[in-house]
Every structure is written in C-alpha cells, then in structure tokens.
Amino acid sequence: MMSSITQPDFSSLLSSIERKNLLSYLDEHQSKKINLVDDSINFETDSQLKKLSSQWQYLVNQQSTHTSKAFVTDVKKRGVAQHNLAEVALHGKPSAEDIEQAMTDWLILLFNHLFIDKPVILVRGVGEPEYFPAQEHRPARIEFAHGFFASALHEVSHFCVAGPQRRLLPDFGYWYAADGRSAQQQQLFERVEIKPQALECLFTLACGRSFQVSQDNLFADFDTSNSAFSEDVYQQAQTYLKKPDTLPPDAKTLLHALLKVCKIS
C-alpha cells in the first residue's frame, strides 16, 4: 500500500531568526527605495502605519476576550471598523467571526494605503474571487471571496506574482477550472499556484496566523494524497526566505509592512 506524502510543518517556517533576518533585509531594501523615490512610504515615520499597528495589536489581544460593547466602541475609535462593526454594535456582543471580519477590514486598509500610488484597490467580494484590470479612470480591483481574510491574502499574492502585462488582463489571464478537476488539470493548477501560495504562506505567518495550502479540488475523482504540492510550496517559501531578493517587488512591500506592523515576537 502506498502511503501519502508527509505534509511539511509551515508553522515553523518563519522562525524568530528567519523573521529577524528577513526584516533586516527588507529594512535595508526599503531604505534604498526611500533614497531613490521621494514618495515611497517611510515605514518608521508613516502615521497611518503606526495607527494600523496599534489597531492590529488591539484586535489580536481582544480575539479571545470580545465580551462587551466597549470592545466595539473602542475599535471604532481606533478607526479600524468599516460596515461590519457597525452591525456588530447592534448585537452588543461581537463574536469571533465579527472580529475576524474587522481584521479583514484592517487588511484592506493596509493594502490600499501601501499601494495608494498604484491603480489598484483591494475590495471585499460577495462571491468568488476575481481580478479586474484598471479601466480609464477606474483602478484595478482585487476582489477576494466572501470577505475571508485568507482569501484576501491569497488574491493579493496572485497580484504580487503577476507581471505588468498580466495585470492588464482579467484574472491575470489565467484559466480556472472549478472543483472536480482532472488529474492533468490539477497538475496545471498546482504549477501556477506554487509561488502565490508560498507568498501567501509568508504573509500569513507574518500576521501570526496559521497557514494551510489549498489544492482546491475537494471533489477530485482521483487520489490527491500523494501530491507533492505542499512540499513544493514549502520549498518555494524557503527559497524566498533564503533569497529574499527573489521576492516580487510588491510582495517585499507588503511583507515588510506586515512584519513591521503586526510585530509578532
């Protein structure tokens, strides 16, 4: 009997040492950008990033102690809430799901602030994820699925990997076959997903959250347990850590911000 492939442990990928080394590289990289580009965000002095850092720490600290209206009121004062926390206030007692939605709103604010000089915005979608290229006076839109934090990071990762030409195309010019793909289609899917999911992994860990790969094929009519996809994603994430200069430019910006703002010890 063939045994399934042992899954890598993503939780240990971004150790304190790796985090420190990566942040040191990104600090130096950002410093060079500031010297070359006058309007580049200064991560040390930007007031909005400091505010977002305070908001994130507060949300994380309150995740397990969200028991009163005071939480909702206090978060609103910090400016993190959008439409969802206005609804939470009516319930009087925000749930874990409410706080998760607030974190998603926070991520939207962070992304749109970091890339304010680019014609792109991150927006909560109501259905499946989709990328819409910029048109005339409208910026490109990265719509993520059902308001999920993980989906937002995943779609942003695809944006970071996509080059200038792919960003001109709907969904970056990639095909998408729904769940239930054939073995051949799944191989093609996994090949395209390795780098985006490796970036998603690093973004997720930088936030102090758990990461899981997604083969996105629950209804496959073949055995997927022997796929090396998880290991491929893990190895690519390791390569990015060992050779951070190979990170896409926008991935460097977002990863640097997450490491700075989320301040995971």
Backbone hydrogen bonds in HBPLUS format (Angstrom, degrees):
<---DONOR---> <-ACCEPTOR-->    atom                        ^
c    i                          cat <-CA-CA->   ^        H-A-AA   ^      H-
h    n   atom  resd res      DA  || num        DHA   H-A  angle D-A-AA Bond
n    s   type  num  typ     dist DA aas  dist angle  dist       angle   num
A0013-LEU N   A0010-PHE O   3.09 MM   3  5.18 162.5  2.12 109.3 114.6     1
A0019-ARG N   A0015-SER O   2.74 MM   4  5.92 159.9  1.78 155.0 161.3     2
A0020-LYS N   A0016-SER O   2.96 MM   4  6.07 156.5  2.02 138.1 144.4     3
A0021-ASN N   A0017-ILE O   2.90 MM   4  6.15 164.7  1.92 154.4 158.2     4
A0022-LEU N   A0018-GLU O   2.86 MM   4  5.97 162.0  1.89 149.3 154.8     5
A0023-LEU N   A0019-ARG O   2.88 MM   4  6.00 161.4  1.91 148.7 154.3     6
A0024-SER N   A0020-LYS O   2.95 MM   4  6.10 152.4  2.03 144.6 152.3     7
A0025-TYR N   A0021-ASN O   3.06 MM   4  6.33 158.1  2.11 147.0 152.0     8
A0026-LEU N   A0022-LEU O   2.93 MM   4  6.18 165.2  1.95 153.0 157.2     9
A0027-ASP N   A0023-LEU O   2.79 MM   4  5.90 149.9  1.88 147.2 155.3    10
A0028-GLU N   A0024-SER O   3.15 MM   4  6.36 161.9  2.19 144.9 149.0    11
A0029-HIS N   A0025-TYR O   2.89 MM   4  6.16 157.7  1.94 148.9 156.0    12
A0030-GLN N   A0026-LEU O   2.85 MM   4  5.95 161.0  1.88 146.1 150.8    13
A0031-SER N   A0027-ASP O   2.92 MM   4  6.11 152.8  2.00 145.4 153.2    14
A0032-LYS N   A0028-GLU O   3.12 MM   4  6.38 152.4  2.20 146.7 152.7    15
A0033-LYS N   A0029-HIS O   3.12 MM   4  6.44 150.0  2.21 142.8 151.2    16
A0034-ILE N   A0030-GLN O   2.94 MM   4  6.25 157.6  1.99 153.5 158.5    17
A0035-ASN N   A0031-SER O   3.17 MM   4  6.41 152.1  2.26 141.7 148.7    18
A0036-LEU N   A0032-LYS O   3.07 MM   4  6.30 138.0  2.25 139.7 150.9    19
A0036-LEU N   A0033-LYS O   3.08 MM   3  5.07 125.5  2.38  94.0 108.4    20
A0037-VAL N   A0033-LYS O   2.68 MM   4  5.72 155.7  1.73 158.8 165.5    21
A0040-SER N   A0037-VAL O   3.28 MM   3  5.55 167.6  2.30 113.2 115.5    22
A0045-THR N   A0042-ASN O   3.26 MM   3  5.64 136.7  2.46 106.3 116.5    23
A0046-ASP N   A0042-ASN O   2.93 MM   4  5.62 145.0  2.05 162.9 167.8    24
A0050-LYS N   A0046-ASP O   3.22 MM   4  6.53 152.7  2.30 145.9 153.6    25
A0051-LYS N   A0047-SER O   2.99 MM   4  6.24 152.8  2.07 144.8 152.1    26
A0052-LEU N   A0048-GLN O   2.87 MM   4  6.12 158.0  1.92 148.3 154.4    27
A0053-SER N   A0049-LEU O   2.89 MM   4  6.05 147.7  1.99 142.8 151.4    28
A0054-SER N   A0050-LYS O   3.12 MM   4  6.39 157.5  2.17 144.9 149.7    29
A0055-GLN N   A0051-LYS O   2.97 MM   4  6.27 155.4  2.03 148.1 155.4    30
A0056-TRP N   A0052-LEU O   2.91 MM   4  6.11 161.9  1.95 149.1 153.3    31
A0057-GLN N   A0053-SER O   3.05 MM   4  6.26 171.3  2.06 153.7 155.8    32
A0058-TYR N   A0054-SER O   3.06 MM   4  6.18 154.4  2.13 143.0 150.3    33
A0059-LEU N   A0055-GLN O   2.91 MM   4  6.18 161.0  1.94 153.5 158.4    34
A0060-VAL N   A0056-TRP O   2.90 MM   4  6.13 166.3  1.91 159.5 162.8    35
A0061-ASN N   A0057-GLN O   2.97 MM   4  6.09 162.5  2.00 146.0 151.1    36
A0062-GLN N   A0058-TYR O   2.98 MM   4  6.11 141.7  2.13 143.7 154.0    37
A0063-GLN N   A0060-VAL O   3.27 MM   3  5.27 157.6  2.32 101.5 108.1    38
A0065-THR N   A0062-GLN O   3.03 MM   3  4.94 151.6  2.11 101.8 110.8    39
A0071-PHE N   A0068-SER O   3.13 MM   3  5.69 142.9  2.27 109.6 117.3    40
A0073-THR N   A0069-LYS O   2.95 MM   4  6.24 170.9  1.96 164.4 166.2    41
A0074-ASP N   A0070-ALA O   2.86 MM   4  5.88 159.5  1.90 145.8 151.8    42
A0075-VAL N   A0071-PHE O   2.93 MM   4  6.12 160.9  1.97 153.1 158.0    43
A0076-LYS N   A0072-VAL O   3.00 MM   4  6.19 157.8  2.05 148.7 155.0    44
A0077-LYS N   A0073-THR O   3.06 MM   4  6.35 149.8  2.15 143.9 151.8    45
A0078-ARG N   A0074-ASP O   3.21 MM   4  6.54 138.3  2.39 138.5 149.2    46
A0078-ARG N   A0075-VAL O   3.02 MM   3  5.09 127.0  2.31  95.7 110.0    47
A0079-GLY N   A0076-LYS O   2.89 MM   3  5.03 153.4  1.96 103.4 112.1    48
A0086-ALA N   A0083-HIS O   3.19 MM   3  5.37 133.4  2.42 100.6 113.3    49
A0087-GLU N   A0084-ASN O   3.12 MM   3  5.26 128.2  2.40  96.6 109.3    50
A0088-VAL N   A0084-ASN O   3.05 MM   4  6.40 144.4  2.18 137.8 148.5    51
A0089-ALA N   A0085-LEU O   3.15 MM   4  6.26 150.7  2.24 140.4 144.6    52
A0090-LEU N   A0087-GLU O   3.08 MM   3  5.49 140.6  2.24 106.3 116.7    53
A0091-HIS N   A0088-VAL O   2.90 MM   3  5.34 138.3  2.07 110.8 122.4    54
A0098-ASP N   A0095-SER O   3.05 MM   3  5.01 117.8  2.45  92.9 108.1    55
A0099-ILE N   A0095-SER O   3.11 MM   4  6.51 157.6  2.16 151.7 156.4    56
A0100-GLU N   A0096-ALA O   2.95 MM   4  6.19 152.5  2.03 143.9 152.1    57
A0101-GLN N   A0097-GLU O   2.95 MM   4  6.22 151.0  2.04 145.9 153.2    58
A0102-ALA N   A0098-ASP O   2.98 MM   4  6.33 145.4  2.10 141.8 151.9    59
A0103-MET N   A0099-ILE O   2.89 MM   4  6.24 148.6  1.99 147.5 156.0    60
A0104-THR N   A0100-GLU O   3.00 MM   4  6.32 144.7  2.13 140.8 150.7    61
A0105-ASP N   A0101-GLN O   2.93 MM   4  6.27 154.6  1.99 146.6 153.1    62
A0106-TRP N   A0102-ALA O   2.93 MM   4  6.19 149.9  2.02 141.8 150.6    63
A0107-LEU N   A0103-MET O   2.96 MM   4  6.28 149.6  2.05 143.3 150.6    64
A0108-ILE N   A0104-THR O   3.02 MM   4  6.37 153.3  2.10 148.6 155.6    65
A0109-LEU N   A0105-ASP O   3.01 MM   4  6.35 160.4  2.05 150.8 155.5    66
A0110-LEU N   A0106-TRP O   2.93 MM   4  6.22 157.6  1.98 150.5 156.9    67
A0111-PHE N   A0107-LEU O   2.92 MM   4  6.11 176.5  1.92 156.9 157.4    68
A0112-ASN N   A0108-ILE O   2.99 MM   4  6.09 172.1  2.00 154.6 157.2    69
A0113-HIS N   A0109-LEU O   3.03 MM   4  6.07 138.0  2.21 138.7 149.3    70
A0113-HIS N   A0110-LEU O   3.19 MM   3  5.21 127.9  2.47  96.0 109.6    71
A0114-LEU N   A0110-LEU O   2.92 MM   4  6.14 165.0  1.94 158.3 162.1    72
A0115-PHE N   A0111-PHE O   3.01 MM   4  6.17 156.6  2.07 155.7 161.3    73
A0116-ILE N   A0113-HIS O   3.43 MM   3  5.13 157.2  2.49 108.5 104.7    74
A0118-LYS N   A0115-PHE O   2.95 MM   3  5.31 163.9  1.98 114.7 118.9    75
A0120-VAL N   A0118-LYS O   2.81 MM   2  5.55 137.2  1.99 105.2  92.9    76
A0140-ALA N   A0119-PRO O   2.75 MM  21  5.88 163.4  1.78 134.7 130.7    77
A0121-ILE N   A0140-ALA O   2.85 MM  19  6.26 144.7  1.98 148.0 157.2    78
A0142-ILE N   A0121-ILE O   2.89 MM  21  6.23 163.6  1.91 162.8 167.2    79
A0123-VAL N   A0142-ILE O   2.98 MM  19  6.05 172.5  1.99 147.6 149.2    80
A0144-PHE N   A0123-VAL O   3.35 MM  21  6.84 154.5  2.42 163.2 169.8    81
A0125-GLY N   A0144-PHE O   2.98 MM  19  5.23 137.1  2.17 146.0 154.5    82
A0130-GLU N   A0143-GLU O   2.95 MM  13  5.26 152.5  2.02 137.6 145.4    83
A0143-GLU N   A0130-GLU O   2.94 MM  13  5.26 160.2  1.98 163.5 162.8    84
A0171-ASP N   A0131-TYR O   2.93 MM  40  4.55 165.5  1.95 130.6 135.1    85
A0132-PHE N   A0141-ARG O   2.93 MM   9  5.10 166.9  1.94 150.8 155.3    86
A0141-ARG N   A0132-PHE O   2.83 MM   9  5.10 154.1  1.89 144.9 153.6    87
A0135-GLN N   A0138-ARG O   2.97 MM   3  5.13 147.9  2.07 138.6 148.7    88
A0138-ARG N   A0135-GLN O   2.66 MM   3  5.13 167.7  1.67 145.2 147.6    89
A0148-PHE N   A0145-ALA O   3.02 MM   3  6.14 172.5  2.02 145.6 145.3    90
A0152-ALA N   A0148-PHE O   3.02 MM   4  6.33 150.0  2.11 146.8 155.2    91
A0152-ALA N   A0149-PHE O   3.09 MM   3  5.14 117.5  2.50  95.3 110.6    92
A0153-LEU N   A0149-PHE O   3.11 MM   4  6.51 159.9  2.15 155.1 159.2    93
A0154-HIS N   A0150-ALA O   2.96 MM   4  6.18 151.9  2.04 144.7 153.3    94
A0155-GLU N   A0151-SER O   2.92 MM   4  6.14 167.0  1.94 155.4 157.3    95
A0156-VAL N   A0152-ALA O   2.98 MM   4  6.11 157.5  2.03 149.1 155.9    96
A0157-SER N   A0153-LEU O   2.98 MM   4  6.09 145.2  2.10 138.7 147.8    97
A0158-HIS N   A0154-HIS O   3.17 MM   4  6.60 148.6  2.27 144.9 152.4    98
A0159-PHE N   A0155-GLU O   3.11 MM   4  6.44 152.1  2.19 142.5 150.2    99
A0160-CYS N   A0156-VAL O   2.91 MM   4  6.26 153.2  1.99 149.3 156.5   100
A0161-VAL N   A0157-SER O   3.05 MM   4  6.31 152.4  2.13 147.7 154.4   101
A0162-ALA N   A0158-HIS O   2.98 MM   4  6.12 152.9  2.06 148.2 155.5   102
A0167-ARG N   A0163-GLY O   3.10 MM   4  6.31 145.3  2.23 153.9 164.3   103
A0168-LEU N   A0165-GLN O   3.11 MM   3  5.45 157.8  2.16 106.9 113.8   104
A0169-LEU N   A0166-ARG O   3.06 MM   3  5.35 165.7  2.08 112.5 116.9   105
A0172-PHE N   A0169-LEU O   2.97 MM   3  4.79 139.2  2.14 134.0 124.2   106
A0173-GLY N   A0170-PRO O   2.96 MM   3  5.82 172.2  1.97 127.8 130.3   107
A0174-TYR N   A0171-ASP O   3.16 MM   3  6.01 175.9  2.16 127.3 128.6   108
A0186-GLN N   A0182-SER O   2.83 MM   4  6.04 153.0  1.90 150.6 158.7   109
A0187-GLN N   A0183-ALA O   3.05 MM   4  6.29 149.6  2.14 142.5 149.8   110
A0188-LEU N   A0184-GLN O   3.18 MM   4  6.51 157.8  2.23 147.6 152.7   111
A0189-PHE N   A0185-GLN O   2.90 MM   4  6.14 157.5  1.95 148.4 155.3   112
A0190-GLU N   A0186-GLN O   2.87 MM   4  6.07 167.0  1.89 153.7 156.3   113
A0191-ARG N   A0187-GLN O   3.04 MM   4  6.16 152.2  2.12 143.2 150.9   114
A0192-VAL N   A0188-LEU O   3.24 MM   4  6.49 153.9  2.32 147.0 152.3   115
A0193-GLU N   A0189-PHE O   3.05 MM   4  6.22 138.2  2.23 142.7 155.1   116
A0197-GLN N   A0193-GLU O   2.95 MM   4  5.89 165.1  1.98 154.9 159.6   117
A0198-ALA N   A0194-ILE O   2.95 MM   4  6.07 140.0  2.11 142.9 154.5   118
A0199-LEU N   A0195-LYS O   2.99 MM   4  6.25 158.1  2.04 155.0 159.6   119
A0200-GLU N   A0196-PRO O   2.83 MM   4  6.10 160.7  1.87 148.4 154.7   120
A0201-CYS N   A0197-GLN O   2.90 MM   4  5.95 149.1  2.00 134.8 142.7   121
A0202-LEU N   A0198-ALA O   3.19 MM   4  6.53 157.5  2.24 143.8 148.0   122
A0203-PHE N   A0199-LEU O   2.87 MM   4  6.16 165.5  1.89 161.0 165.2   123
A0204-THR N   A0200-GLU O   2.86 MM   4  5.95 161.8  1.89 149.9 155.2   124
A0205-LEU N   A0201-CYS O   2.95 MM   4  6.16 166.2  1.97 153.7 157.1   125
A0206-ALA N   A0202-LEU O   2.94 MM   4  6.00 149.7  2.03 142.9 151.5   126
A0207-CYS N   A0203-PHE O   3.21 MM   4  6.52 130.7  2.47 137.2 149.0   127
A0207-CYS N   A0204-THR O   3.05 MM   3  5.22 136.1  2.25  98.8 111.0   128
A0209-ARG N   A0204-THR O   3.11 MM   5  5.45 165.2  2.13 148.9 145.8   129
A0208-GLY N   A0205-LEU O   2.90 MM   3  4.92 153.0  1.97 101.7 110.6   130
A0220-ALA N   A0217-ASN O   3.26 MM   3  5.53 148.8  2.36 120.0 116.7   131
A0227-SER N   A0224-THR O   3.17 MM   3  5.53 162.9  2.20 116.6 117.9   132
A0232-ASP N   A0228-ALA O   2.86 MM   4  6.12 153.6  1.93 155.2 164.1   133
A0233-VAL N   A0229-PHE O   2.90 MM   4  6.20 158.2  1.95 156.9 162.0   134
A0234-TYR N   A0230-SER O   2.93 MM   4  6.15 159.4  1.97 147.0 153.2   135
A0235-GLN N   A0231-GLU O   2.85 MM   4  6.04 163.6  1.88 151.5 155.4   136
A0236-GLN N   A0232-ASP O   2.98 MM   4  6.17 154.0  2.05 144.3 151.3   137
A0237-ALA N   A0233-VAL O   2.93 MM   4  6.17 156.5  1.99 149.8 156.2   138
A0238-GLN N   A0234-TYR O   2.91 MM   4  6.20 154.1  1.98 148.4 156.2   139
A0239-THR N   A0235-GLN O   2.90 MM   4  6.17 149.4  2.00 142.1 150.7   140
A0240-TYR N   A0236-GLN O   2.99 MM   4  6.32 155.1  2.05 148.1 153.9   141
A0241-LEU N   A0237-ALA O   3.06 MM   4  6.37 149.7  2.15 143.6 151.8   142
A0242-LYS N   A0238-GLN O   2.85 MM   4  6.12 157.0  1.91 153.2 159.5   143
A0243-LYS N   A0239-THR O   2.72 MM   4  5.72 148.7  1.81 148.5 157.7   144
A0246-THR N   A0243-LYS O   2.86 MM   3  5.78 169.0  1.87 130.4 134.2   145
A0247-LEU N   A0244-PRO O   3.10 MM   3  5.40 164.0  2.13 108.6 113.6   146
A0251-ALA N   A0248-PRO O   2.99 MM   3  5.17 122.0  2.34 103.9 119.6   147
A0252-LYS N   A0248-PRO O   3.00 MM   4  6.35 148.5  2.10 156.0 165.8   148
A0253-THR N   A0249-PRO O   3.21 MM   4  6.60 153.6  2.28 145.6 152.1   149
A0254-LEU N   A0250-ASP O   3.05 MM   4  6.32 169.1  2.06 151.2 152.7   150
A0255-LEU N   A0251-ALA O   2.85 MM   4  5.83 165.5  1.87 150.3 155.4   151
A0256-HIS N   A0252-LYS O   2.92 MM   4  5.84 156.3  1.98 142.0 149.0   152
A0257-ALA N   A0253-THR O   3.05 MM   4  6.25 158.3  2.09 144.6 150.6   153
A0258-LEU N   A0254-LEU O   2.90 MM   4  6.16 163.0  1.93 154.7 159.1   154
A0259-LEU N   A0255-LEU O   2.98 MM   4  6.15 162.8  2.01 149.6 154.1   155
A0260-LYS N   A0256-HIS O   2.98 MM   4  6.15 153.8  2.05 146.2 153.8   156
A0261-VAL N   A0257-ALA O   2.70 MM   4  5.73 172.1  1.71 159.0 161.8   157
A0262-CYS N   A0258-LEU O   2.88 MM   4  5.48 158.8  1.92 138.0 145.2   158
